[in-house]
Amino acid sequence: MGFVSKRTSDISGAIIDDEQVITVVVRSLDKKFDATGEELAGLKRLTNVIEVELQHADGHEEEIIVNRSEFDKVVTDEVLQRADTIRGRRNGYRPAARNGE
């Protein structure tokens, strides 16, 4: 006996060929679902925007999307050049320098 698995669109319920499946992750709602490119074609993409996560001292986090030109008015290129990356060590950190070595 064998089993056949079929992927279906969570939007329309239609069967989707494996090569047409797009998994949509909605980070702000902590949800994900399957659809096709054709079903998602009506979504209008925003351009020239920046996604920002604000991490407050009390542990509260929020994600906002801002216009690039408005972001550039507040955060200069110099600030971004000095900023740490979100991966790895902080700028200027050297493990050997910790203990006066």
N, C-alpha and C positions, 0 to 999 in steps of 0.2 A: 504494500500500500504506500502511496506517496501523497504528499501535500503540495498544494500550489498556493503561494503567497502572491497577493496582488496589492499594489499600492493604490490608494485612492486619494483624491483631493479632499482636504478638509473643508474647502470652500464649496465645491460643487458636488462632491461625492462620486465624481467620474473616476474610472480606472485610469491610472497614469503609467505609461511605460517608464521603466527605471531610468532611462537616459533623459527623461523630461521632468523628473521630480526636482523641485526647488524647495528646500527646507527653509522656512521663514522664521527667524528668531526675533521676537519682539522683546528687547531687553528691558524696556521700562515697565512692561507688564509681566515679565518672567514667564513668557509663554513661547511655544514654537508649534508650527504646523506645516503641513505639506500642501503645495499648490503647483501650478504650472506657470510658465512665463506668460502665457496668453491670459491667464486669470489675473495676473499681477500687472498687466500692461496699463491698467487704469490708474495705478499709483503714480502721482506726479513727484518727480525727484526734485529736491531742493538743491541748488548749487550755491557755491560760495558761502558755505556755513561751516561752523566748527562745533564739534560735540565736546562739552566740558563736564567733568564730574567735580562737584564741590564736596569736599570732605570737611565737615564742621568739627570743632573741638569736642562737642558732646557725642560724637559718633554718628550723627545724622549725615546721610549722603544723599545728594540729589544730582540728577543728570539734566543738563540744559543744552539747548541748541541755540547758538547765536550766529548772527550775521558776521561774516569775516571782517567787513570794514568797521563794524562796531567793536569787535574784539581788538582789532589793530589800534583803535583809539585808546584803549585801556592798557593793553599789554604790548609793549614795544618789542622790536626784533632783538634788542639788547637783552631784555629780560628772558626771552626764549633761548638765546644763545647761552646764557649762564645757567639756565634751568637744568635740573637733573632729568635723566630719561626715566621712564616708568619701569624699566628693567635694569637690573644690575645694581652696582654700587653708586653711591652719591658722588657727585663731582668732587675731585680733589682728595678722595679717600684712598689711602695706600695702607694695606695691612701691616707692612713692615714699619711704618711710622707710628703705629699705635703705642708701642712700648719704648719709645725713644731710640729705636734702632735705626 
